[in-house]
Amino acid sequence: MPGTFSVPFQQVLDRITPHLPPYLRKIEPTPYGGVTFEFAPFTGHEKEPVKPQSYYDDLRLNYVPESQDAAEYRLRTVARDVLDDLYEQAREQWKDAAYVAELRRVVRDAPERWRAYEREAKALEAAYAYLRTAEAGREWPAAISRLVDAQDRTRAAAARFDERAVDIATAQDRHLYAGLGHTQALTEAGYPEAKDWHIGDGFGGYFRDGLTAKVDRLIEEQEQHLDKVRRLSGTAH
């Protein structure tokens, strides 16, 4: 946008009115030569806002050299700039809405699956912590068996959450250039608790570093620690 209008705003408005979108609620000049727009809220299910074909077909917006007609050159330049700015701002708002709309579609029962994982993860933490007690030494095989069961249940719960996380991560990658950050978009979609979720990465359509991978690393650390304890203690546990 130019820093100041070199032509009356009403002339600009008259020139661009045929190309204004139906979702535009208000268009007003600012005291500093800019323009503000107010749009009806986007749902994200609309087509991406683009300048209509009428914009390109309008002979009154075609380029004319300044040397040929200075007044018309200024009017057309400002009019095109206003329309460009309008559709760019609309596109930015639509991109945020489209991101939120897709998250609402793909999250589904992810909150319940995350809560199920948290329950199993706490049980795993308790089973592992129990191995440090004197009582565990008196029933070591049974305590280890319970730990293995807890590991298996936690990993299964993580895998179930990843079934939803892969779609969420893919949506995050697809809407990488939206103005909303991932946590903010999930909050806008109705899931503020998602700030605690381990989503993983869906970059390029390939899912990696999900919750299952995180649990696998934890299990490996636990087993390495137990191996070291057995080795240093010289026990058959």
Disulfide bonds with the S-S distance in Angstrom:
none
